[in-house]
Amino acid sequence: MPDLEPNDAPSKSALKREMHRLQALGESLTMLSEPALDKLSIDDDALLSAIRECRQIRSNSARKRHLQYIGKLMRTIDPEPIETALRAMHGKHEEQVNRFHMLEQLRDNILEQGITGVELALSHFPEADRQHLRQIVLQHQREITRQKPPAASRKLFRYLKALAEEQD
């Protein structure tokens, strides 16, 4: 009669899923810039070399084989620190994108409200220069009536961005 105790070894499917996950992680490493790759502190020189080589490969089938090789090398190291560092990098990027969109929305609201929008800006950034904001808003209104390019809108965004950076 066969032994019915559960086997502690992972199934073949589980091993394949893990291999594909590591290969995908390796592929995401090939997409990073050189300074970002240096920040990850990968100790395995063969893996670093393979990642850099993969960037040079243009043939689709050769690139696929090389990514499999990178996946094989990834199995010899602990991928957790790399995954943690990548999540942190992506989290910072998402935070920057969200801040950018918030500043764009604030700028649009200020310009839409006109002179009363200056108060909106001051509620977000109390240290802002009221007179400077007023001048930018008036310049924007003149640009609209004269059908000029939106230079004041860009100027306001740069000013709001500087204020936000100052606040942090």
PyMOL commands that place a pseudoatom at each C-alpha (Angstrom):
pseudoatom trace, name=CA, resn=MET, resi=1, chain=A, elem=C, hetatm=0, pos=[0.000, 0.000, 0.000]
pseudoatom trace, name=CA, resn=PRO, resi=2, chain=A, elem=C, hetatm=0, pos=[1.428, 3.444, -0.945]
pseudoatom trace, name=CA, resn=ASP, resi=3, chain=A, elem=C, hetatm=0, pos=[2.458, 5.933, 1.684]
pseudoatom trace, name=CA, resn=LEU, resi=4, chain=A, elem=C, hetatm=0, pos=[-0.304, 8.589, 2.074]
pseudoatom trace, name=CA, resn=GLU, resi=5, chain=A, elem=C, hetatm=0, pos=[1.737, 11.122, 4.054]
pseudoatom trace, name=CA, resn=PRO, resi=6, chain=A, elem=C, hetatm=0, pos=[2.026, 14.564, 2.456]
pseudoatom trace, name=CA, resn=ASN, resi=7, chain=A, elem=C, hetatm=0, pos=[5.271, 15.187, 0.626]
pseudoatom trace, name=CA, resn=ASP, resi=8, chain=A, elem=C, hetatm=0, pos=[7.287, 18.163, 1.889]
pseudoatom trace, name=CA, resn=ALA, resi=9, chain=A, elem=C, hetatm=0, pos=[8.880, 18.880, -1.488]
pseudoatom trace, name=CA, resn=PRO, resi=10, chain=A, elem=C, hetatm=0, pos=[7.138, 21.538, -3.605]
pseudoatom trace, name=CA, resn=SER, resi=11, chain=A, elem=C, hetatm=0, pos=[5.255, 20.361, -6.650]
pseudoatom trace, name=CA, resn=LYS, resi=12, chain=A, elem=C, hetatm=0, pos=[6.693, 20.677, -10.136]
pseudoatom trace, name=CA, resn=SER, resi=13, chain=A, elem=C, hetatm=0, pos=[4.142, 23.398, -10.893]
pseudoatom trace, name=CA, resn=ALA, resi=14, chain=A, elem=C, hetatm=0, pos=[5.160, 25.373, -7.808]
pseudoatom trace, name=CA, resn=LEU, resi=15, chain=A, elem=C, hetatm=0, pos=[8.810, 25.147, -8.848]
pseudoatom trace, name=CA, resn=LYS, resi=16, chain=A, elem=C, hetatm=0, pos=[7.960, 26.400, -12.338]
pseudoatom trace, name=CA, resn=ARG, resi=17, chain=A, elem=C, hetatm=0, pos=[5.953, 29.317, -10.939]
pseudoatom trace, name=CA, resn=GLU, resi=18, chain=A, elem=C, hetatm=0, pos=[8.911, 30.273, -8.752]
pseudoatom trace, name=CA, resn=MET, resi=19, chain=A, elem=C, hetatm=0, pos=[11.292, 30.038, -11.731]
pseudoatom trace, name=CA, resn=HIS, resi=20, chain=A, elem=C, hetatm=0, pos=[9.018, 32.289, -13.811]
pseudoatom trace, name=CA, resn=ARG, resi=21, chain=A, elem=C, hetatm=0, pos=[8.722, 34.758, -10.935]
pseudoatom trace, name=CA, resn=LEU, resi=22, chain=A, elem=C, hetatm=0, pos=[12.497, 34.955, -10.586]
pseudoatom trace, name=CA, resn=GLN, resi=23, chain=A, elem=C, hetatm=0, pos=[12.889, 35.327, -14.344]
pseudoatom trace, name=CA, resn=ALA, resi=24, chain=A, elem=C, hetatm=0, pos=[10.367, 38.188, -14.331]
pseudoatom trace, name=CA, resn=LEU, resi=25, chain=A, elem=C, hetatm=0, pos=[12.264, 39.799, -11.455]
pseudoatom trace, name=CA, resn=GLY, resi=26, chain=A, elem=C, hetatm=0, pos=[15.475, 39.461, -13.469]
pseudoatom trace, name=CA, resn=GLU, resi=27, chain=A, elem=C, hetatm=0, pos=[13.772, 41.026, -16.490]
pseudoatom trace, name=CA, resn=SER, resi=28, chain=A, elem=C, hetatm=0, pos=[12.646, 43.981, -14.395]
pseudoatom trace, name=CA, resn=LEU, resi=29, chain=A, elem=C, hetatm=0, pos=[16.284, 44.412, -13.314]
pseudoatom trace, name=CA, resn=THR, resi=30, chain=A, elem=C, hetatm=0, pos=[17.333, 44.707, -16.961]
pseudoatom trace, name=CA, resn=MET, resi=31, chain=A, elem=C, hetatm=0, pos=[14.919, 47.644, -17.368]
pseudoatom trace, name=CA, resn=LEU, resi=32, chain=A, elem=C, hetatm=0, pos=[16.582, 49.675, -14.593]
pseudoatom trace, name=CA, resn=SER, resi=33, chain=A, elem=C, hetatm=0, pos=[19.068, 52.440, -15.273]
pseudoatom trace, name=CA, resn=GLU, resi=34, chain=A, elem=C, hetatm=0, pos=[22.679, 51.898, -14.261]
pseudoatom trace, name=CA, resn=PRO, resi=35, chain=A, elem=C, hetatm=0, pos=[22.487, 54.175, -11.163]
pseudoatom trace, name=CA, resn=ALA, resi=36, chain=A, elem=C, hetatm=0, pos=[19.276, 52.442, -10.024]
pseudoatom trace, name=CA, resn=LEU, resi=37, chain=A, elem=C, hetatm=0, pos=[20.914, 49.045, -10.517]
pseudoatom trace, name=CA, resn=ASP, resi=38, chain=A, elem=C, hetatm=0, pos=[23.903, 50.161, -8.434]
pseudoatom trace, name=CA, resn=LYS, resi=39, chain=A, elem=C, hetatm=0, pos=[21.558, 51.156, -5.582]
pseudoatom trace, name=CA, resn=LEU, resi=40, chain=A, elem=C, hetatm=0, pos=[20.275, 47.579, -5.313]
pseudoatom trace, name=CA, resn=SER, resi=41, chain=A, elem=C, hetatm=0, pos=[23.663, 46.266, -4.097]
pseudoatom trace, name=CA, resn=ILE, resi=42, chain=A, elem=C, hetatm=0, pos=[23.588, 42.925, -5.895]
pseudoatom trace, name=CA, resn=ASP, resi=43, chain=A, elem=C, hetatm=0, pos=[26.573, 40.893, -4.667]
pseudoatom trace, name=CA, resn=ASP, resi=44, chain=A, elem=C, hetatm=0, pos=[26.623, 38.275, -7.427]
pseudoatom trace, name=CA, resn=ASP, resi=45, chain=A, elem=C, hetatm=0, pos=[28.995, 39.521, -10.160]
pseudoatom trace, name=CA, resn=ALA, resi=46, chain=A, elem=C, hetatm=0, pos=[27.781, 36.914, -12.667]
pseudoatom trace, name=CA, resn=LEU, resi=47, chain=A, elem=C, hetatm=0, pos=[24.195, 38.125, -12.235]
pseudoatom trace, name=CA, resn=LEU, resi=48, chain=A, elem=C, hetatm=0, pos=[25.191, 41.779, -12.640]
pseudoatom trace, name=CA, resn=SER, resi=49, chain=A, elem=C, hetatm=0, pos=[27.183, 40.944, -15.746]
pseudoatom trace, name=CA, resn=ALA, resi=50, chain=A, elem=C, hetatm=0, pos=[24.274, 38.958, -17.201]
pseudoatom trace, name=CA, resn=ILE, resi=51, chain=A, elem=C, hetatm=0, pos=[21.852, 41.840, -16.526]
pseudoatom trace, name=CA, resn=ARG, resi=52, chain=A, elem=C, hetatm=0, pos=[24.157, 44.305, -18.279]
pseudoatom trace, name=CA, resn=GLU, resi=53, chain=A, elem=C, hetatm=0, pos=[24.683, 41.921, -21.209]
pseudoatom trace, name=CA, resn=CYS, resi=54, chain=A, elem=C, hetatm=0, pos=[20.940, 41.445, -21.632]
pseudoatom trace, name=CA, resn=ARG, resi=55, chain=A, elem=C, hetatm=0, pos=[20.536, 45.175, -22.320]
pseudoatom trace, name=CA, resn=GLN, resi=56, chain=A, elem=C, hetatm=0, pos=[22.751, 44.797, -25.396]
pseudoatom trace, name=CA, resn=ILE, resi=57, chain=A, elem=C, hetatm=0, pos=[20.899, 41.837, -26.924]
pseudoatom trace, name=CA, resn=ARG, resi=58, chain=A, elem=C, hetatm=0, pos=[18.508, 42.801, -29.711]
pseudoatom trace, name=CA, resn=SER, resi=59, chain=A, elem=C, hetatm=0, pos=[17.492, 39.369, -31.022]
pseudoatom trace, name=CA, resn=ASN, resi=60, chain=A, elem=C, hetatm=0, pos=[14.209, 38.336, -29.426]
pseudoatom trace, name=CA, resn=SER, resi=61, chain=A, elem=C, hetatm=0, pos=[15.045, 34.626, -29.117]
pseudoatom trace, name=CA, resn=ALA, resi=62, chain=A, elem=C, hetatm=0, pos=[18.550, 35.327, -27.781]
pseudoatom trace, name=CA, resn=ARG, resi=63, chain=A, elem=C, hetatm=0, pos=[17.100, 37.786, -25.275]
pseudoatom trace, name=CA, resn=LYS, resi=64, chain=A, elem=C, hetatm=0, pos=[14.570, 35.173, -24.142]
pseudoatom trace, name=CA, resn=ARG, resi=65, chain=A, elem=C, hetatm=0, pos=[17.353, 32.598, -23.600]
pseudoatom trace, name=CA, resn=HIS, resi=66, chain=A, elem=C, hetatm=0, pos=[19.422, 35.159, -21.736]
pseudoatom trace, name=CA, resn=LEU, resi=67, chain=A, elem=C, hetatm=0, pos=[16.472, 36.029, -19.475]
pseudoatom trace, name=CA, resn=GLN, resi=68, chain=A, elem=C, hetatm=0, pos=[16.163, 32.323, -18.672]
pseudoatom trace, name=CA, resn=TYR, resi=69, chain=A, elem=C, hetatm=0, pos=[19.848, 32.342, -17.768]
pseudoatom trace, name=CA, resn=ILE, resi=70, chain=A, elem=C, hetatm=0, pos=[19.279, 35.361, -15.509]
pseudoatom trace, name=CA, resn=GLY, resi=71, chain=A, elem=C, hetatm=0, pos=[16.387, 33.471, -13.888]
pseudoatom trace, name=CA, resn=LYS, resi=72, chain=A, elem=C, hetatm=0, pos=[18.731, 30.537, -13.266]
pseudoatom trace, name=CA, resn=LEU, resi=73, chain=A, elem=C, hetatm=0, pos=[21.278, 32.857, -11.641]
pseudoatom trace, name=CA, resn=MET, resi=74, chain=A, elem=C, hetatm=0, pos=[18.512, 34.430, -9.536]
pseudoatom trace, name=CA, resn=ARG, resi=75, chain=A, elem=C, hetatm=0, pos=[17.826, 31.015, -7.988]
pseudoatom trace, name=CA, resn=THR, resi=76, chain=A, elem=C, hetatm=0, pos=[21.282, 31.041, -6.373]
pseudoatom trace, name=CA, resn=ILE, resi=77, chain=A, elem=C, hetatm=0, pos=[20.708, 34.284, -4.440]
pseudoatom trace, name=CA, resn=ASP, resi=78, chain=A, elem=C, hetatm=0, pos=[18.132, 35.527, -1.969]
pseudoatom trace, name=CA, resn=PRO, resi=79, chain=A, elem=C, hetatm=0, pos=[15.730, 37.674, -4.058]
pseudoatom trace, name=CA, resn=GLU, resi=80, chain=A, elem=C, hetatm=0, pos=[13.939, 39.229, -1.065]
pseudoatom trace, name=CA, resn=PRO, resi=81, chain=A, elem=C, hetatm=0, pos=[16.294, 42.244, -0.589]
pseudoatom trace, name=CA, resn=ILE, resi=82, chain=A, elem=C, hetatm=0, pos=[16.105, 43.002, -4.314]
pseudoatom trace, name=CA, resn=GLU, resi=83, chain=A, elem=C, hetatm=0, pos=[12.306, 42.795, -4.319]
pseudoatom trace, name=CA, resn=THR, resi=84, chain=A, elem=C, hetatm=0, pos=[12.113, 45.046, -1.251]
pseudoatom trace, name=CA, resn=ALA, resi=85, chain=A, elem=C, hetatm=0, pos=[14.409, 47.645, -2.838]
pseudoatom trace, name=CA, resn=LEU, resi=86, chain=A, elem=C, hetatm=0, pos=[12.411, 47.567, -6.096]
pseudoatom trace, name=CA, resn=ARG, resi=87, chain=A, elem=C, hetatm=0, pos=[9.139, 48.066, -4.206]
pseudoatom trace, name=CA, resn=ALA, resi=88, chain=A, elem=C, hetatm=0, pos=[10.678, 51.026, -2.387]
pseudoatom trace, name=CA, resn=MET, resi=89, chain=A, elem=C, hetatm=0, pos=[11.846, 52.541, -5.702]
pseudoatom trace, name=CA, resn=HIS, resi=90, chain=A, elem=C, hetatm=0, pos=[8.433, 52.120, -7.282]
pseudoatom trace, name=CA, resn=GLY, resi=91, chain=A, elem=C, hetatm=0, pos=[6.729, 53.511, -4.177]
pseudoatom trace, name=CA, resn=LYS, resi=92, chain=A, elem=C, hetatm=0, pos=[8.842, 56.673, -4.364]
pseudoatom trace, name=CA, resn=HIS, resi=93, chain=A, elem=C, hetatm=0, pos=[8.021, 57.029, -8.028]
pseudoatom trace, name=CA, resn=GLU, resi=94, chain=A, elem=C, hetatm=0, pos=[4.291, 56.648, -7.386]
pseudoatom trace, name=CA, resn=GLU, resi=95, chain=A, elem=C, hetatm=0, pos=[4.507, 59.228, -4.612]
pseudoatom trace, name=CA, resn=GLN, resi=96, chain=A, elem=C, hetatm=0, pos=[6.211, 61.685, -6.976]
pseudoatom trace, name=CA, resn=VAL, resi=97, chain=A, elem=C, hetatm=0, pos=[3.584, 61.075, -9.662]
pseudoatom trace, name=CA, resn=ASN, resi=98, chain=A, elem=C, hetatm=0, pos=[0.759, 61.609, -7.169]
pseudoatom trace, name=CA, resn=ARG, resi=99, chain=A, elem=C, hetatm=0, pos=[2.337, 64.838, -5.916]
pseudoatom trace, name=CA, resn=PHE, resi=100, chain=A, elem=C, hetatm=0, pos=[2.761, 66.036, -9.514]
pseudoatom trace, name=CA, resn=HIS, resi=101, chain=A, elem=C, hetatm=0, pos=[-0.921, 65.384, -10.271]
pseudoatom trace, name=CA, resn=MET, resi=102, chain=A, elem=C, hetatm=0, pos=[-1.992, 67.117, -7.065]
pseudoatom trace, name=CA, resn=LEU, resi=103, chain=A, elem=C, hetatm=0, pos=[0.030, 70.211, -8.009]
pseudoatom trace, name=CA, resn=GLU, resi=104, chain=A, elem=C, hetatm=0, pos=[-1.435, 70.184, -11.520]
pseudoatom trace, name=CA, resn=GLN, resi=105, chain=A, elem=C, hetatm=0, pos=[-4.948, 70.026, -10.100]
pseudoatom trace, name=CA, resn=LEU, resi=106, chain=A, elem=C, hetatm=0, pos=[-4.200, 72.823, -7.649]
pseudoatom trace, name=CA, resn=ARG, resi=107, chain=A, elem=C, hetatm=0, pos=[-2.790, 74.981, -10.441]
pseudoatom trace, name=CA, resn=ASP, resi=108, chain=A, elem=C, hetatm=0, pos=[-5.861, 74.372, -12.617]
pseudoatom trace, name=CA, resn=ASN, resi=109, chain=A, elem=C, hetatm=0, pos=[-8.189, 75.233, -9.721]
pseudoatom trace, name=CA, resn=ILE, resi=110, chain=A, elem=C, hetatm=0, pos=[-6.288, 78.440, -8.945]
pseudoatom trace, name=CA, resn=LEU, resi=111, chain=A, elem=C, hetatm=0, pos=[-6.346, 79.598, -12.558]
pseudoatom trace, name=CA, resn=GLU, resi=112, chain=A, elem=C, hetatm=0, pos=[-10.000, 78.640, -12.962]
pseudoatom trace, name=CA, resn=GLN, resi=113, chain=A, elem=C, hetatm=0, pos=[-11.030, 80.725, -9.933]
pseudoatom trace, name=CA, resn=GLY, resi=114, chain=A, elem=C, hetatm=0, pos=[-8.978, 83.737, -10.987]
pseudoatom trace, name=CA, resn=ILE, resi=115, chain=A, elem=C, hetatm=0, pos=[-7.969, 86.237, -8.323]
pseudoatom trace, name=CA, resn=THR, resi=116, chain=A, elem=C, hetatm=0, pos=[-9.936, 84.367, -5.648]
pseudoatom trace, name=CA, resn=GLY, resi=117, chain=A, elem=C, hetatm=0, pos=[-7.777, 81.335, -6.474]
pseudoatom trace, name=CA, resn=VAL, resi=118, chain=A, elem=C, hetatm=0, pos=[-4.879, 83.101, -4.779]
pseudoatom trace, name=CA, resn=GLU, resi=119, chain=A, elem=C, hetatm=0, pos=[-6.573, 82.372, -1.442]
pseudoatom trace, name=CA, resn=LEU, resi=120, chain=A, elem=C, hetatm=0, pos=[-6.756, 78.700, -2.410]
pseudoatom trace, name=CA, resn=ALA, resi=121, chain=A, elem=C, hetatm=0, pos=[-3.007, 78.681, -3.003]
pseudoatom trace, name=CA, resn=LEU, resi=122, chain=A, elem=C, hetatm=0, pos=[-2.388, 80.434, 0.305]
pseudoatom trace, name=CA, resn=SER, resi=123, chain=A, elem=C, hetatm=0, pos=[-4.499, 77.867, 2.144]
pseudoatom trace, name=CA, resn=HIS, resi=124, chain=A, elem=C, hetatm=0, pos=[-2.159, 75.133, 0.827]
pseudoatom trace, name=CA, resn=PHE, resi=125, chain=A, elem=C, hetatm=0, pos=[1.047, 77.157, 1.125]
pseudoatom trace, name=CA, resn=PRO, resi=126, chain=A, elem=C, hetatm=0, pos=[0.744, 79.910, 3.772]
pseudoatom trace, name=CA, resn=GLU, resi=127, chain=A, elem=C, hetatm=0, pos=[4.322, 81.057, 3.133]
pseudoatom trace, name=CA, resn=ALA, resi=128, chain=A, elem=C, hetatm=0, pos=[3.562, 81.826, -0.543]
pseudoatom trace, name=CA, resn=ASP, resi=129, chain=A, elem=C, hetatm=0, pos=[3.957, 85.363, -1.858]
pseudoatom trace, name=CA, resn=ARG, resi=130, chain=A, elem=C, hetatm=0, pos=[0.418, 86.704, -2.363]
pseudoatom trace, name=CA, resn=GLN, resi=131, chain=A, elem=C, hetatm=0, pos=[1.520, 89.451, -4.756]
pseudoatom trace, name=CA, resn=HIS, resi=132, chain=A, elem=C, hetatm=0, pos=[3.505, 87.055, -6.939]
pseudoatom trace, name=CA, resn=LEU, resi=133, chain=A, elem=C, hetatm=0, pos=[0.563, 84.649, -7.154]
pseudoatom trace, name=CA, resn=ARG, resi=134, chain=A, elem=C, hetatm=0, pos=[-1.762, 87.519, -8.040]
pseudoatom trace, name=CA, resn=GLN, resi=135, chain=A, elem=C, hetatm=0, pos=[0.569, 88.661, -10.832]
pseudoatom trace, name=CA, resn=ILE, resi=136, chain=A, elem=C, hetatm=0, pos=[0.753, 85.146, -12.301]
pseudoatom trace, name=CA, resn=VAL, resi=137, chain=A, elem=C, hetatm=0, pos=[-3.041, 84.784, -12.261]
pseudoatom trace, name=CA, resn=LEU, resi=138, chain=A, elem=C, hetatm=0, pos=[-3.511, 88.173, -13.940]
pseudoatom trace, name=CA, resn=GLN, resi=139, chain=A, elem=C, hetatm=0, pos=[-0.856, 87.284, -16.513]
pseudoatom trace, name=CA, resn=HIS, resi=140, chain=A, elem=C, hetatm=0, pos=[-2.724, 84.056, -17.222]
pseudoatom trace, name=CA, resn=GLN, resi=141, chain=A, elem=C, hetatm=0, pos=[-5.980, 85.956, -17.751]
pseudoatom trace, name=CA, resn=ARG, resi=142, chain=A, elem=C, hetatm=0, pos=[-4.241, 88.337, -20.182]
pseudoatom trace, name=CA, resn=GLU, resi=143, chain=A, elem=C, hetatm=0, pos=[-2.779, 85.377, -22.077]
pseudoatom trace, name=CA, resn=ILE, resi=144, chain=A, elem=C, hetatm=0, pos=[-6.223, 83.837, -22.474]
pseudoatom trace, name=CA, resn=THR, resi=145, chain=A, elem=C, hetatm=0, pos=[-7.782, 87.048, -23.811]
pseudoatom trace, name=CA, resn=ARG, resi=146, chain=A, elem=C, hetatm=0, pos=[-4.883, 87.560, -26.247]
pseudoatom trace, name=CA, resn=GLN, resi=147, chain=A, elem=C, hetatm=0, pos=[-4.830, 83.861, -27.196]
pseudoatom trace, name=CA, resn=LYS, resi=148, chain=A, elem=C, hetatm=0, pos=[-1.164, 83.481, -26.221]
pseudoatom trace, name=CA, resn=PRO, resi=149, chain=A, elem=C, hetatm=0, pos=[0.608, 80.290, -25.136]
pseudoatom trace, name=CA, resn=PRO, resi=150, chain=A, elem=C, hetatm=0, pos=[0.074, 79.389, -21.454]
pseudoatom trace, name=CA, resn=ALA, resi=151, chain=A, elem=C, hetatm=0, pos=[3.419, 80.640, -20.076]
pseudoatom trace, name=CA, resn=ALA, resi=152, chain=A, elem=C, hetatm=0, pos=[1.815, 81.842, -16.840]
pseudoatom trace, name=CA, resn=SER, resi=153, chain=A, elem=C, hetatm=0, pos=[0.297, 78.421, -16.242]
pseudoatom trace, name=CA, resn=ARG, resi=154, chain=A, elem=C, hetatm=0, pos=[3.747, 76.827, -16.453]
pseudoatom trace, name=CA, resn=LYS, resi=155, chain=A, elem=C, hetatm=0, pos=[5.199, 79.583, -14.290]
pseudoatom trace, name=CA, resn=LEU, resi=156, chain=A, elem=C, hetatm=0, pos=[2.538, 78.971, -11.628]
pseudoatom trace, name=CA, resn=PHE, resi=157, chain=A, elem=C, hetatm=0, pos=[3.204, 75.237, -11.676]
pseudoatom trace, name=CA, resn=ARG, resi=158, chain=A, elem=C, hetatm=0, pos=[6.957, 75.800, -11.180]
pseudoatom trace, name=CA, resn=TYR, resi=159, chain=A, elem=C, hetatm=0, pos=[6.213, 78.173, -8.300]
pseudoatom trace, name=CA, resn=LEU, resi=160, chain=A, elem=C, hetatm=0, pos=[3.831, 75.699, -6.637]
pseudoatom trace, name=CA, resn=LYS, resi=161, chain=A, elem=C, hetatm=0, pos=[6.377, 72.913, -7.094]
pseudoatom trace, name=CA, resn=ALA, resi=162, chain=A, elem=C, hetatm=0, pos=[9.083, 75.030, -5.437]
pseudoatom trace, name=CA, resn=LEU, resi=163, chain=A, elem=C, hetatm=0, pos=[6.726, 75.790, -2.557]
pseudoatom trace, name=CA, resn=ALA, resi=164, chain=A, elem=C, hetatm=0, pos=[5.920, 72.099, -2.132]
pseudoatom trace, name=CA, resn=GLU, resi=165, chain=A, elem=C, hetatm=0, pos=[9.607, 71.189, -2.099]
pseudoatom trace, name=CA, resn=GLU, resi=166, chain=A, elem=C, hetatm=0, pos=[10.276, 73.939, 0.437]
pseudoatom trace, name=CA, resn=GLN, resi=167, chain=A, elem=C, hetatm=0, pos=[7.472, 72.609, 2.627]
pseudoatom trace, name=CA, resn=ASP, resi=168, chain=A, elem=C, hetatm=0, pos=[9.047, 69.132, 2.697]
for i in range(1, 168): cmd.bond("trace and resi %d" % i, "trace and resi %d" % (i + 1))
show_as sticks, trace
zoom trace
